[in-house]
Amino acid sequence: MGSAVFIVTLVLALGAEGQTPAAASTPVILRSAVSEDLDMRTVPELPPADTEAPTIASAAVAPPAPPPPAVVADPVSGSVVMASWYGPGFYGNRTACGLTYTPEIVGVAHRTLPCGTPLVLTYRDRVVQVHVIDRGPYVYSRELDLSNATRQLLGCPDLCTVRMQLVR
């Protein structure tokens, strides 16, 4: 038996006044096309041409919802987080908090903490108190971007895990 092609165009008919919403959205077959090797008895009957044609609803379809933003958990005081550092390509630029970014500036970039939030960072035996000076990092698995000066004070390599505590 050969393969059959069956194409059906469906539209929603607007119901007359007083109809329930379910009745107003009953599909109506406007046109069907069937390949020659398909038994015609399987094609649904079309409404007779002498009946009043239903009004076709305009297909106002809402655009798909944007994907939800990446969820970033609120920092918990004393949590151990992944940190990277940023520097040479950003020197001389303004930070999100309004400072001019230089190699000597001590601070961190964080996605959600307000500008100026004081933090205590611990890496191995070194402890440094810094403030949030910028937004970032933009790599999903990292919680902090250290300035070059902060990275040097902590003795952190390119990537490190630090204990981050909010100063209350």
PyMOL commands that set and color helices and strands:
alter all, ss='L'
color gray80, all
select helices_A, chain A and resi 21-24+40-42+88-90+148-154
alter helices_A, ss='H'
color red, helices_A
select strands_A, chain A and resi 6-12+27-34+79-85+108-109+118-123+126-134+144-146+160-166
alter strands_A, ss='S'
color yellow, strands_A
deselect
rebuild
show_as cartoon
